[in-house]
Amino acid sequence: MGATSPLKRQSHSHSLTKKFLPYALYALLPIALFRLYFHPFPLPQSTTEQLPHNNRIILTTSSSSSSFSKEEEVANETTCDYTNGRWVHDKMGPLYNGTTCGIIKDGQNCILHGRPDLGYLYWRWQPSQCKLPRFDTNTFFHLLSNKHLAFVGDSMARNQLESLLCMLATASNPNLVYRDGEDNKFRRWHFTSHNITISVYWSPFLVRGVEKSKTGPDHNELFVDIVDERWGADLDHIDMIVLSIGHWFLHPAVYYEGGSVLGCHYCPGLNHTEIGFYDVMRKAVKTALKTIIEKKGANGNRIDVFLTTFSPSHFDGEWDKAGACPKTKPYKEGEKMLEGMDADMRATEVEEMEAAKVNAKQFEGIRLEILDVTKLSLMRPDGHPGPYMYPFPFANGVQERVQNDCVHWCLPGPIDTWNQILLEVVRRWSVQSRREE
């Protein structure tokens, strides 16, 4: 049998193709529809969908692309809630030390006072979903040029202020331009290179208060509907304010509102109703935030407002015995729970800040954020001065009684992280403002 010619084979193949092509198309159509229904092609997300939709402070982790500017990278980063995370080892250590920074309050200079274990210096806060960048002095100077930053509150506000100044001093020396009051309660520094002013105002209640004294009443007196005049009078000249209160509300006090006695906290012998301190602290925070928003907003002035949440103490036993806060490492996740008074005071501050954000919407140029450091601080029982609030407390052997500070933080120490987070929020605000222009 002779072989079929190429032309005939081609004609026969074309005929078969033409005959079966419609059947093939009919067979493929349901398969394609099935694929599209169960596995649709992803659609590109809009820029709006990629932005966070909650009120929590978020931090970001940089993308790997080198074609963007630093600001553009931040704007396109993966969002992260910094409040949840863990402390991890960091061999780099702090930016400064207790012997080179001359701004540290004597009671928090743990290194200079001879604390022998320095492991507490080598931890960094690692949020669950991103990396918290190391504090960058150049970024801070750039973002706060020509501005006045004020820390207002109790000794924790001062503790945070001195941490910030020590980090900034590694790049530029702050000039002390004002000092008033005992124990450096009112001070002001100026960074000439960037025209930045940083102040601290002693105001342990934020509202008007009369502290107990040897010559006066044996309790504090608070006027919960009026802010402390010392910082309230300077609001017109403040561009950013960091509020911090908490521990002073545990002390005995009588409270006033509208010119009348509201009640008291731990005031035996006085004919006043015991009302505790939680509601009074709430009123104080509400009064402070409301005053800032309305005074600045009425004049059309901008201001950035932070409220640092309650920082837990870590007394383990009696405050005046050796080993009152003996831990040398951070707690692990789940090892220490946020509960009781620590949780209640934090919740009060968070709730009032959220309410203030609603109030601030009627004005432009007012930004508010909670600086939620309660949990990450709770996990650092090793970061307090303890007996090293005084120089070399065991030089003559271990004494039966020794005063301990398990409330404030060694400098350098965990409180440096608060300012890392503060800077990240300011940087995020700056990026968002640029995108909206």
C-alpha positions as CSV (number, residue, x, y, z in Angstrom):
1,M,0.0,0.0,0.0
2,G,1.4,3.3,-1.0
3,A,2.2,6.0,1.5
4,T,-0.4,8.9,1.8
5,S,0.8,12.1,0.4
6,P,1.6,15.0,2.8
7,L,-1.0,17.2,1.2
8,K,-3.7,14.6,1.7
9,R,-2.7,14.0,5.3
10,Q,-2.8,17.8,5.9
11,S,-6.3,18.0,4.4
12,H,-7.5,15.1,6.4
13,S,-6.1,16.6,9.7
14,H,-7.8,20.0,9.0
15,S,-11.1,18.3,8.4
16,L,-10.8,16.5,11.8
17,T,-9.9,19.7,13.6
18,K,-12.8,21.5,12.1
19,K,-15.1,18.7,13.0
20,F,-14.1,18.3,16.7
21,L,-13.2,22.0,17.6
22,P,-16.8,23.0,18.6
23,Y,-17.0,19.9,20.9
24,A,-13.7,20.8,22.6
25,L,-14.9,24.4,23.2
26,Y,-18.1,23.2,24.7
27,A,-16.1,20.8,27.0
28,L,-13.7,23.6,28.1
29,L,-16.3,26.2,28.9
30,P,-17.7,24.6,32.1
31,I,-14.2,23.8,33.3
32,A,-13.3,27.5,32.9
33,L,-16.4,28.7,34.7
34,F,-15.7,26.2,37.5
35,R,-12.1,27.6,37.8
36,L,-13.3,31.2,37.9
37,Y,-16.0,30.6,40.5
38,F,-13.9,28.8,43.0
39,H,-10.5,30.4,42.3
40,P,-11.1,34.0,41.1
41,F,-8.2,36.1,40.0
42,P,-7.1,38.5,42.7
43,L,-8.0,42.1,42.2
44,P,-5.6,44.9,43.0
45,Q,-6.3,46.6,46.4
46,S,-6.8,50.3,46.5
47,T,-4.6,52.4,48.7
48,T,-7.5,53.1,51.1
49,E,-8.0,49.4,51.7
50,Q,-4.3,49.0,52.7
51,L,-4.5,51.6,55.4
52,P,-5.3,50.5,59.0
53,H,-8.9,50.7,60.1
54,N,-8.5,50.8,63.9
55,N,-7.5,53.4,66.5
56,R,-4.5,51.6,68.0
57,I,-1.1,53.0,67.5
58,I,0.7,51.0,64.8
59,L,4.3,50.7,63.9
60,T,5.8,49.6,60.7
61,T,8.5,47.5,59.3
62,S,10.4,48.7,56.2
63,S,10.0,47.1,52.8
64,S,13.0,45.8,50.9
65,S,12.6,48.0,47.9
66,S,15.4,50.5,47.4
67,S,13.6,52.5,44.8
68,F,11.5,54.4,47.3
69,S,12.4,57.3,49.6
70,K,12.5,56.6,53.3
71,E,9.1,58.3,53.8
72,E,7.6,56.4,50.9
73,E,8.8,53.1,52.4
74,V,7.2,53.9,55.7
75,A,3.9,54.7,54.0
76,N,3.9,51.4,52.3
77,E,5.0,49.2,55.2
78,T,3.1,46.4,56.9
79,T,1.1,47.6,59.8
80,C,1.8,46.4,63.4
81,D,0.3,46.8,66.8
82,Y,3.3,47.6,69.0
83,T,1.5,47.0,72.3
84,N,1.8,43.2,72.0
85,G,5.2,41.5,71.8
86,R,8.1,40.2,73.9
87,W,11.5,41.3,75.1
88,V,14.4,39.7,73.2
89,H,18.1,39.8,73.7
90,D,19.9,42.7,72.0
91,K,23.7,42.7,72.0
92,M,23.8,46.3,70.8
93,G,22.7,47.7,74.1
94,P,21.5,51.3,74.8
95,L,22.5,54.4,73.0
96,Y,24.0,56.0,76.1
97,N,25.3,55.0,79.5
98,G,24.9,56.4,83.0
99,T,28.4,57.8,83.2
100,T,28.3,59.9,80.0
101,C,24.8,61.4,80.3
102,G,24.7,64.2,82.9
103,I,21.0,64.7,82.9
104,I,20.0,61.5,84.8
105,K,18.3,62.0,88.2
106,D,20.7,60.6,90.8
107,G,18.3,57.9,92.0
108,Q,18.0,56.4,88.5
109,N,21.7,56.2,87.7
110,C,22.0,52.5,88.4
111,I,25.3,52.0,86.6
112,L,27.1,54.9,88.5
113,H,25.6,53.6,91.7
114,G,27.3,50.2,91.3
115,R,24.6,47.9,90.1
116,P,26.7,44.8,89.3
117,D,24.3,43.0,86.9
118,L,24.1,44.8,83.6
119,G,22.1,42.2,81.7
120,Y,19.0,44.4,82.0
121,L,20.6,46.8,79.4
122,Y,20.6,44.2,76.6
123,W,16.9,43.7,75.8
124,R,14.7,45.3,73.2
125,W,11.0,45.2,72.7
126,Q,10.0,43.1,69.8
127,P,6.3,43.6,68.7
128,S,4.5,40.5,67.5
129,Q,4.4,41.4,63.8
130,C,7.2,43.8,63.1
131,K,10.4,45.3,64.3
132,L,10.5,48.5,66.4
133,P,13.3,50.6,64.9
134,R,16.2,51.8,67.1
135,F,15.8,55.4,68.2
136,D,17.2,57.7,65.6
137,T,18.3,61.1,66.8
138,N,18.4,62.6,63.3
139,T,14.8,61.6,62.6
140,F,13.7,63.2,65.9
141,F,15.5,66.5,65.2
142,H,14.1,66.6,61.7
143,L,10.5,66.0,62.8
144,L,10.5,68.3,65.8
145,S,12.5,71.2,64.4
146,N,11.3,74.6,65.6
147,K,8.9,73.0,68.1
148,H,8.3,72.9,71.8
149,L,7.8,69.5,73.4
150,A,6.5,69.4,77.0
151,F,6.4,66.5,79.4
152,V,3.7,67.1,82.0
153,G,2.9,64.9,85.0
154,D,4.6,63.0,87.8
155,S,8.0,61.6,88.3
156,M,7.4,59.0,85.5
157,A,7.0,62.0,83.1
158,R,10.4,63.2,84.3
159,N,11.9,59.7,84.0
160,Q,10.8,59.6,80.4
161,L,12.0,63.1,79.7
162,E,15.5,62.3,81.0
163,S,15.6,59.2,78.9
164,L,14.8,61.2,75.8
165,L,17.4,63.9,76.6
166,C,20.1,61.3,77.2
167,M,19.4,59.7,73.8
168,L,19.4,63.1,72.1
169,A,22.6,64.2,73.9
170,T,24.5,61.5,71.9
171,A,24.1,63.8,68.9
172,S,23.6,67.3,70.2
173,N,24.1,68.8,73.7
174,P,20.9,70.2,75.2
175,N,21.3,73.6,76.8
176,L,19.5,74.1,80.1
177,V,17.8,77.5,79.8
178,Y,15.4,77.5,82.7
179,R,15.1,75.9,86.1
180,D,12.7,76.4,89.0
181,G,11.5,74.6,92.0
182,E,13.1,72.0,94.2
183,D,14.1,68.6,92.8
184,N,14.3,70.1,89.3
185,K,10.5,70.0,89.0
186,F,10.4,72.7,86.3
187,R,13.1,72.8,83.7
188,R,13.6,73.7,80.0
189,W,16.3,72.8,77.5
190,H,17.0,74.1,74.1
191,F,18.7,72.4,71.1
192,T,20.1,75.3,69.1
193,S,21.0,73.2,66.1
194,H,17.3,72.6,65.3
195,N,15.6,75.2,67.5
196,I,13.9,72.5,69.6
197,T,12.7,73.3,73.1
198,I,11.9,70.5,75.6
199,S,10.3,71.2,79.0
200,V,9.2,69.3,82.0
201,Y,6.3,70.4,84.2
202,W,5.8,68.8,87.6
203,S,2.0,68.2,87.8
204,P,1.3,64.8,89.5
205,F,-2.5,65.1,89.1
206,L,-2.6,67.2,85.8
207,V,-5.4,69.2,87.5
208,R,-4.9,71.8,90.2
209,G,-3.5,70.2,93.4
210,V,-2.1,71.1,96.8
211,E,0.4,68.5,97.9
212,K,0.5,67.4,101.5
213,S,3.2,69.0,103.6
214,K,4.6,69.2,107.1
215,T,3.1,72.6,107.6
216,G,-0.2,71.9,105.8
217,P,-2.8,69.1,105.6
218,D,-1.7,65.5,105.9
219,H,-3.4,64.7,102.6
220,N,-3.4,65.9,99.0
221,E,-6.2,68.2,97.8
222,L,-7.3,68.0,94.2
223,F,-9.6,70.3,92.2
224,V,-10.7,67.9,89.4
225,D,-12.4,70.4,87.1
226,I,-9.4,72.9,86.7
227,V,-6.1,72.1,85.1
228,D,-2.8,72.9,86.8
229,E,-2.1,76.6,86.0
230,R,1.6,76.0,85.7
231,W,1.4,74.1,82.4
232,G,-2.1,75.3,81.4
233,A,-0.9,78.9,81.1
234,D,1.9,77.9,78.7
235,L,-0.3,75.8,76.3
236,D,-0.2,78.5,73.6
237,H,3.5,78.0,73.3
238,I,3.5,74.1,73.3
239,D,3.4,72.1,70.1
240,M,3.6,68.6,71.5
241,I,2.6,67.5,75.0
242,V,3.2,64.1,76.8
243,L,1.0,63.6,79.8
244,S,1.8,61.0,82.5
245,I,0.0,60.3,85.8
246,G,-0.9,57.4,88.1
247,H,1.0,56.6,91.3
248,W,0.1,59.9,93.1
249,F,-3.6,59.0,93.0
250,L,-2.9,56.2,95.5
251,H,-2.1,58.7,98.2
252,P,-4.7,60.0,100.7
253,A,-6.6,63.0,99.2
254,V,-9.6,65.1,99.4
255,Y,-11.3,66.0,96.1
256,Y,-13.2,69.1,95.1
257,E,-15.4,69.8,92.1
258,G,-17.4,73.0,91.4
259,G,-16.1,74.5,94.6
260,S,-17.6,71.7,96.8
261,V,-16.1,68.6,98.3
262,L,-16.6,65.7,96.0
263,G,-15.3,63.0,98.4
264,C,-12.0,61.6,99.5
265,H,-9.6,58.6,99.3
266,Y,-8.4,57.1,102.6
267,C,-9.2,60.1,104.8
268,P,-10.1,58.6,108.3
269,G,-11.0,61.3,110.7
270,L,-12.5,63.6,108.1
271,N,-16.2,63.9,107.5
272,H,-16.0,63.1,103.8
273,T,-17.4,60.3,101.7
274,E,-14.8,57.7,100.7
275,I,-15.0,57.4,96.9
276,G,-11.7,55.9,96.0
277,F,-9.5,57.3,93.3
278,Y,-10.4,55.6,89.9
279,D,-13.2,58.0,89.1
280,V,-11.2,61.0,90.2
281,M,-8.3,60.0,88.0
282,R,-10.7,59.7,85.1
283,K,-12.0,63.2,85.8
284,A,-8.5,64.5,85.9
285,V,-7.5,63.0,82.6
286,K,-10.8,64.2,81.0
287,T,-10.3,67.7,82.3
288,A,-6.7,67.9,81.0
289,L,-7.5,66.5,77.5
290,K,-10.7,68.7,77.2
291,T,-8.8,71.8,78.2
292,I,-6.0,71.1,75.7
293,I,-8.3,70.4,72.8
294,E,-10.7,73.3,73.4
295,K,-8.0,75.9,74.1
296,K,-5.8,75.0,71.2
297,G,-8.8,74.3,68.9
298,A,-10.5,77.6,69.6
299,N,-7.4,79.5,68.5
300,G,-6.9,77.3,65.4
301,N,-3.6,76.1,66.7
302,R,-2.1,72.7,66.1
303,I,-0.9,70.4,68.9
304,D,0.1,66.7,69.2
305,V,-1.1,65.1,72.5
306,F,0.2,61.9,74.0
307,L,-1.0,60.2,77.2
308,T,1.5,57.6,78.6
309,T,-0.4,54.8,80.3
310,F,0.2,53.6,83.8
311,S,3.6,52.1,84.5
312,P,3.3,49.2,87.0
313,S,5.6,48.8,90.0
314,H,7.4,45.5,90.9
315,F,7.7,45.3,94.6
316,D,8.2,41.7,95.7
317,G,7.9,41.8,99.4
318,E,8.6,44.8,101.7
319,W,9.9,47.9,100.1
320,D,12.7,48.4,102.7
321,K,14.2,45.0,102.6
322,A,16.9,43.6,100.4
323,G,15.4,41.9,97.3
324,A,12.3,44.0,97.0
325,C,12.6,43.8,93.2
326,P,15.2,41.0,92.7
327,K,14.4,39.9,89.1
328,T,17.3,40.1,86.6
329,K,15.4,39.2,83.5
330,P,12.2,40.2,81.8
331,Y,9.0,38.1,82.2
332,K,8.2,35.8,79.3
333,E,4.9,36.1,77.5
334,G,2.2,34.7,79.7
335,E,4.4,34.6,82.8
336,K,2.9,37.8,84.2
337,M,-0.6,38.9,83.5
338,L,-2.0,42.5,83.3
339,E,-4.7,42.6,86.0
340,G,-6.0,44.3,89.0
341,M,-5.1,48.0,89.6
342,D,-2.6,48.1,86.8
343,A,-5.2,47.0,84.2
344,D,-7.9,49.3,85.7
345,M,-5.7,52.4,85.6
346,R,-4.6,51.6,82.0
347,A,-8.2,51.1,80.9
348,T,-9.3,54.4,82.4
349,E,-6.6,56.2,80.4
350,V,-7.3,54.4,77.2
351,E,-11.0,55.1,77.4
352,E,-10.6,58.8,78.1
353,M,-8.2,59.2,75.2
354,E,-10.6,57.5,72.8
355,A,-13.4,59.9,74.1
356,A,-11.0,62.8,73.6
357,K,-10.4,61.8,70.0
358,V,-14.1,62.1,69.3
359,N,-14.1,65.5,70.9
360,A,-11.1,66.7,68.9
361,K,-12.8,65.9,65.5
362,Q,-14.5,69.3,65.6
363,F,-11.1,71.0,65.3
364,E,-8.4,70.7,62.7
365,G,-4.7,70.2,63.5
366,I,-5.2,68.3,66.8
367,R,-3.7,64.8,66.9
368,L,-4.0,62.6,70.0
369,E,-2.6,59.1,70.8
370,I,-2.3,56.8,73.7
371,L,1.3,55.8,74.5
372,D,0.3,52.3,75.7
373,V,3.4,51.1,77.7
374,T,1.6,49.3,80.6
375,K,2.1,45.7,79.3
376,L,5.6,46.1,78.0
377,S,6.6,47.8,81.3
378,L,4.9,45.1,83.4
379,M,7.2,42.5,81.7
380,R,10.4,44.3,82.9
381,P,10.7,43.7,86.7
382,D,14.5,43.8,86.2
383,G,14.6,47.4,85.1
384,H,14.2,49.3,88.4
385,P,16.9,50.8,90.5
386,G,16.0,48.8,93.6
387,P,18.6,49.4,96.3
388,Y,20.8,51.2,93.7
389,M,18.8,54.3,94.0
390,Y,21.6,55.1,96.4
391,P,25.4,54.6,95.6
392,F,26.8,51.2,96.5
393,P,24.2,50.2,99.0
394,F,26.0,47.0,100.0
395,A,29.5,48.4,100.3
396,N,29.4,47.5,104.0
397,G,27.6,44.2,103.6
398,V,23.9,43.4,103.2
399,Q,21.9,45.4,105.7
400,E,18.6,44.2,107.1
401,R,16.9,47.4,106.0
402,V,17.5,49.0,102.7
403,Q,15.3,51.4,100.7
404,N,14.3,50.2,97.3
405,D,12.9,51.9,94.2
406,C,10.8,49.4,92.3
407,V,8.7,52.1,90.6
408,H,11.0,54.2,88.5
409,W,13.4,53.0,85.8
410,C,17.1,52.8,85.5
411,L,18.7,55.1,82.9
412,P,19.5,53.7,80.5
413,G,16.8,51.0,80.7
414,P,13.3,49.8,79.6
415,I,11.9,53.4,79.6
416,D,14.0,54.2,76.6
417,T,11.6,52.1,74.6
418,W,8.8,54.5,75.4
419,N,10.6,57.2,73.5
420,Q,11.3,54.8,70.6
421,I,7.5,54.3,70.3
422,L,6.8,58.0,70.7
423,L,9.2,58.8,67.8
424,E,7.6,56.1,65.6
425,V,4.1,57.5,66.1
426,V,5.3,61.0,65.2
427,R,7.1,59.7,62.1
428,R,3.9,57.9,61.0
429,W,1.9,61.1,61.5
430,S,4.4,62.9,59.3
431,V,4.2,60.4,56.5
432,Q,0.4,60.5,56.6
433,S,0.4,64.3,56.4
434,R,2.7,64.2,53.4
435,R,0.4,61.8,51.6
436,E,-2.6,64.0,52.3
437,E,-1.0,67.1,50.8
